[in-house]
Amino acid sequence: MEFPILLTVIIALALIFDYINGFHDAANSIATIVSTKVLTPFQAVLWAALWNFAAFFIAAYIIGEFKIGNTIAKTVNENFINLEVIFSGLIAAIAWNLLTWWFGIPSSSSHTLIGGFLGAALMNAFMLDYHDVVAAQPNLGFFETCKHALYQVTTQNVVKFEKVIPIFLFIFMAPVIGMIISIIITLIIVHLYKKSNPHKADQSFKRLQLASSALFSLGHGLNDAQKVMGIIGAALIYYHVEMLQDPVYLSIPSAGRFDYFAEHYLWVPLVSFLAIGLGTMSGGWKIIKTMGTKITKVTSLEGVSAETAGAITLFITDHFGIPVSTTHTITGSIIGVGLTKRVSAVRWGITVSLLWAWVLTIPISAIVAGITYLIVTFLT
């Protein structure tokens, strides 16, 4: 099947974003294992990349579905999705990811992708309503027309809040859950090993870090690769339903189309998981420094606790189909192990800066995507 040029560009951009996501988020998987010198940076990225890709087989053949990809594809009312919307959202997401990577800020690749998708869709709805208002009331001034159009947008359920509200809530809940779990795990481990030889215990924890970092990388792959799969899925479903008028897709209820797509386009999740693994192999050394040393000093024991807590949090959210930020999750987990020592062990200045980056990611990505959509529609 030969795809339209824009659809091909979208698939390519989505995989580029996935690759960037991998090296942007490599720090999440390997920061603690590098800072504790269990593995060299090169060994660590290879280890993390292997488990990022292995997550495909877990999702496809053990879990048997891609819940997070399904959630991403359905964050926006399908009546306001088109290829230009998806293209604009991806451009915004890639721009924000590269900017935060350049400055070493561990922001969320997941939320920038969601923000871009939402912003472009809202701008599409606004433009459609603007033209409707102009046609119905041509004598209105520009600002009055915009006011009427904005009001119509608020009545059209452009954003599916039942999908989006949990995503927003977990900007804050994921790091808190990770923090609480890491505190509990750290306290249990300290109690169990309080009479052990410190050197032997440290060697044990360094070996355990191989397992805990693998689990977190598995969770990272399960969570993040599916988001790109969801965007590509939205584009391909639009292509089949709106452009081809494919009777097979038209006969399937809207809620079931993504599962049908995932079954018949199995290469999409395969290359999505592969791309994030290749990106992880490329690494993101500036962010690794922030995650591994600047938030709090991490020992091998604490590395095991943080990575295990992060992995548990990601597995829980994957089970419920809630896309979360692996960056937020592991940051909360690292803060948790710092708090078990003392509150001052956490460098709160760095943490507050990260929080601002998290809060601003979705709105900034949405604004950039909206502007990009305006430019794209003007040029086409």
C-alpha positions in Angstrom: 0.0 0.0 0.0 1.4 3.4 -1.0 0.8 6.1 1.6 0.2 9.9 0.8 3.4 12.0 1.2 2.2 13.7 4.4 1.3 10.4 6.0 4.8 9.0 5.2 6.4 12.2 6.6 4.3 11.8 9.8 5.4 8.2 10.3 9.0 9.2 9.7 8.8 12.2 12.1 7.1 10.0 14.7 10.0 7.5 14.6 12.5 10.4 14.7 10.7 11.7 17.8 10.8 8.2 19.2 14.5 8.0 18.6 15.0 11.5 20.3 12.8 10.3 23.1 15.2 7.4 23.6 18.4 9.5 23.9 16.5 12.2 25.8 15.2 9.7 28.3 18.3 7.4 28.4 19.2 9.1 31.7 16.0 7.8 33.3 17.1 4.2 32.8 20.8 4.5 33.4 21.6 7.6 35.5 21.8 5.7 38.8 23.6 2.7 37.4 26.2 5.0 35.9 26.5 7.2 38.9 27.1 4.2 41.2 29.7 2.9 38.6 28.0 -0.5 38.2 28.3 -0.1 34.5 30.2 2.3 32.2 28.0 4.7 30.3 28.4 2.7 27.1 27.6 -0.6 28.8 24.6 1.0 30.5 23.0 2.4 27.3 23.4 -1.0 25.6 21.8 -2.7 28.6 18.9 -0.2 28.7 18.3 -0.3 25.0 18.1 -4.1 25.0 15.3 -4.0 27.6 13.5 -1.0 25.9 13.2 -3.2 22.8 12.3 -6.4 24.8 9.2 -4.5 26.0 7.7 -5.0 22.6 7.5 -8.7 23.1 6.0 -8.3 26.6 3.3 -6.0 25.3 2.5 -7.9 22.1 2.7 -11.5 23.3 2.3 -11.5 27.1 0.1 -8.5 27.8 -1.6 -8.9 24.4 -2.5 -5.3 23.9 -1.2 -1.7 23.7 -3.3 0.2 26.3 -1.2 3.3 26.4 -1.0 3.7 22.6 -4.8 3.3 22.6 -5.1 6.1 25.2 -2.9 8.5 23.3 -4.8 7.9 20.0 -8.0 8.8 21.8 -7.0 11.9 23.8 -8.6 14.1 21.0 -12.1 13.9 19.4 -11.5 12.1 16.1 -13.7 14.7 14.3 -10.8 17.2 14.9 -8.0 14.9 13.9 -6.4 15.2 10.4 -2.9 14.7 9.1 -2.0 18.4 9.5 -2.9 18.2 13.2 -0.7 15.2 13.8 2.2 16.7 11.8 2.0 20.0 13.7 1.9 18.2 17.1 5.0 16.2 16.2 7.0 19.3 15.1 6.2 21.0 18.4 7.1 17.8 20.4 10.4 17.4 18.6 11.3 21.1 19.0 10.6 21.1 22.8 12.5 17.8 23.2 15.6 19.0 21.5 15.5 22.3 23.4 15.3 20.7 26.8 17.9 18.1 25.8 20.3 20.9 24.8 19.9 22.6 28.2 20.1 19.3 30.1 16.5 19.6 31.5 14.9 16.2 32.1 11.4 17.2 30.9 8.8 14.8 29.8 8.9 13.5 26.2 5.5 12.0 26.8 3.8 15.2 27.9 5.3 17.2 25.1 3.9 14.8 22.6 0.4 14.9 24.2 0.6 18.7 24.5 1.5 19.0 20.8 -1.4 16.8 19.8 -3.9 18.7 21.9 -2.7 22.1 20.9 -2.9 21.4 17.1 -6.3 19.8 17.5 -7.7 22.7 19.4 -6.3 25.1 16.8 -7.9 23.0 14.1 -11.3 23.2 15.9 -10.9 27.0 16.4 -10.1 27.6 12.7 -13.1 25.5 11.6 -15.4 27.4 14.0 -13.8 30.8 12.9 -14.8 30.1 9.3 -18.3 29.0 10.4 -18.8 32.2 12.3 -17.5 34.3 9.4 -19.9 32.6 7.0 -22.9 33.0 9.4 -22.1 36.5 10.7 -19.8 38.3 8.1 -20.3 41.7 9.7 -18.6 40.8 13.0 -15.2 42.3 13.7 -12.1 40.1 14.0 -12.1 40.0 17.8 -15.8 39.3 18.1 -15.5 36.5 15.5 -12.6 35.0 17.6 -14.7 35.3 20.7 -17.6 33.4 19.1 -15.3 30.8 17.7 -13.6 30.2 21.0 -17.0 29.8 22.7 -18.0 27.2 20.1 -14.7 25.3 20.7 -15.6 25.0 24.4 -18.9 23.3 23.5 -17.5 20.7 21.1 -15.6 18.2 23.3 -12.4 18.6 21.3 -10.4 17.2 24.1 -11.5 13.9 25.6 -11.1 14.9 29.3 -11.8 11.3 30.5 -8.5 10.4 28.9 -6.6 13.7 29.5 -7.4 14.4 33.1 -5.7 11.2 34.4 -2.6 12.2 32.3 -2.6 15.6 33.9 -3.1 14.2 37.4 -0.2 11.8 37.0 2.2 14.6 36.2 2.2 15.0 40.0 1.0 11.6 41.1 3.6 9.5 39.3 6.6 11.1 41.1 4.7 11.0 44.4 3.9 7.3 44.0 7.5 6.6 42.9 8.8 8.6 45.9 6.6 6.7 48.4 7.5 3.3 47.0 11.2 4.1 47.0 11.1 5.2 50.6 9.3 2.0 51.6 11.8 -0.2 49.7 14.8 1.7 51.0 13.6 1.4 54.6 13.0 -2.4 54.2 16.4 -3.0 52.6 18.2 -0.9 55.3 16.4 -3.0 58.0 17.2 -6.3 56.3 20.9 -5.5 55.7 21.7 -3.5 58.9 23.9 -6.2 60.3 25.6 -7.1 57.0 29.2 -6.4 56.0 29.1 -3.0 54.2 31.4 -4.0 51.4 29.7 -7.3 50.7 26.3 -5.6 50.9 27.4 -3.0 48.4 28.6 -5.6 46.0 25.2 -7.4 46.3 23.4 -4.2 45.5 25.6 -3.5 42.5 24.6 -6.8 41.1 20.9 -6.2 41.9 21.1 -2.9 40.1 21.5 -4.8 36.8 18.1 -6.3 37.5 16.4 -3.1 38.8 17.7 -1.0 35.9 16.5 -3.7 33.4 13.0 -3.6 35.0 12.9 0.2 34.8 14.1 0.1 31.1 11.4 -2.5 30.4 8.8 -0.1 32.0 10.3 2.8 30.0 9.9 0.9 26.7 6.3 -0.2 27.6 5.3 3.3 28.4 7.1 5.6 26.0 7.3 3.6 22.7 3.5 3.1 22.8 2.9 6.8 22.8 4.5 7.2 19.4 2.6 4.1 18.3 -0.6 5.8 19.4 0.2 8.9 17.2 1.0 6.8 14.2 -2.1 4.8 14.9 -4.2 8.0 14.9 -2.8 9.0 11.5 -3.3 5.6 9.9 -6.8 5.3 11.3 -7.7 8.7 9.9 -6.2 7.7 6.5 -8.3 4.5 6.4 -11.6 6.1 7.7 -11.5 9.6 6.1 -9.3 9.3 3.1 -9.8 5.8 1.8 -13.3 5.4 3.3 -12.2 1.8 4.0 -15.3 -0.3 4.6 -13.5 -2.5 7.1 -12.5 0.4 9.3 -15.9 2.1 8.9 -17.7 -1.1 10.0 -15.7 -1.2 13.3 -16.9 0.9 16.2 -14.6 3.8 16.9 -13.5 2.3 20.2 -12.3 -0.9 18.5 -10.3 0.7 15.6 -7.0 1.0 17.4 -6.9 -2.6 18.4 -7.7 -3.6 14.8 -4.9 -1.3 13.6 -2.4 -2.7 16.1 -3.2 -6.2 14.9 -2.9 -5.5 11.2 0.0 -3.0 11.4 2.2 -5.0 13.8 5.3 -3.4 12.2 4.3 0.0 13.7 4.8 -1.1 17.4 7.8 -3.2 16.3 9.6 -0.2 14.8 8.4 2.1 17.6 10.1 0.0 20.2 13.2 -0.5 18.1 13.5 3.3 17.5 13.4 4.1 21.2 16.0 1.4 21.9 18.3 2.9 19.3 17.8 6.3 20.7 18.7 5.0 24.2 21.9 3.6 22.8 22.8 7.2 21.7 22.5 8.5 25.2 21.8 11.9 26.7 24.8 12.7 28.8 23.8 16.2 30.0 20.5 14.8 31.5 22.3 11.8 33.0 24.4 14.2 35.0 21.3 16.0 36.4 19.5 12.8 37.2 22.4 10.8 38.6 24.2 13.4 40.7 22.5 16.8 40.9 19.2 15.8 42.6 20.9 13.8 45.4 24.0 11.5 45.7 22.9 7.9 45.0 24.5 4.7 46.4 24.0 1.3 44.8 21.5 0.4 47.5 19.5 3.6 46.7 19.9 2.9 43.0 18.2 -0.4 43.5 15.4 1.2 45.5 14.9 4.1 43.0 14.9 1.9 39.9 12.6 -0.8 41.4 10.2 1.9 42.7 10.2 3.5 39.3 9.6 0.2 37.5 6.7 -0.7 39.8 5.1 2.7 39.2 5.4 2.2 35.4 4.0 -1.3 35.5 1.0 -0.1 37.5 0.2 2.8 35.2 0.7 0.6 32.1 -1.8 -1.9 33.5 -4.4 0.9 33.8 -3.5 2.4 30.4 -2.4 5.8 31.9 0.5 7.4 30.0 3.0 8.8 32.5 6.4 10.4 32.3 9.3 8.1 33.1 11.3 11.2 33.8 8.8 12.3 36.5 8.6 8.8 37.9 12.3 8.2 38.3 12.9 11.7 39.7 10.3 11.1 42.4 11.9 7.8 43.2 15.4 9.4 43.5 14.0 12.1 45.7 12.4 9.3 47.9 15.8 7.7 48.5 17.3 11.1 49.3 14.5 11.7 51.9 15.3 8.5 53.8 18.7 10.1 54.7 17.5 13.6 55.5 15.4 16.3 53.8 18.5 18.4 53.1 20.0 15.5 51.1 17.7 16.5 48.3 18.9 19.5 46.3 15.5 21.3 46.3 16.7 24.1 44.0 17.3 21.6 41.2 14.0 19.8 42.0 12.0 23.1 41.8 13.6 23.9 38.5 12.5 20.4 37.2 9.0 21.0 38.5 8.7 24.2 36.5 9.8 22.4 33.3 7.2 19.7 33.9 4.4 22.1 34.5 5.2 24.2 31.4 5.8 21.3 29.0 2.2 20.6 28.0 1.1 24.3 27.5 4.3 25.3 25.7 4.0 22.3 23.4 0.3 23.0 22.8 1.0 26.7 21.9 3.9 25.8 19.5 1.8 23.1 17.9 -1.1 25.5 17.5 1.1 28.1 15.8 2.7 25.4 13.6 -0.8 24.2 12.5 -1.6 27.8 11.5 1.5 28.0 9.4 1.0 24.6 7.8 -2.7 25.4 6.9 -1.6 28.8 5.5 1.1 27.2 3.3 -1.2 24.4 2.1 
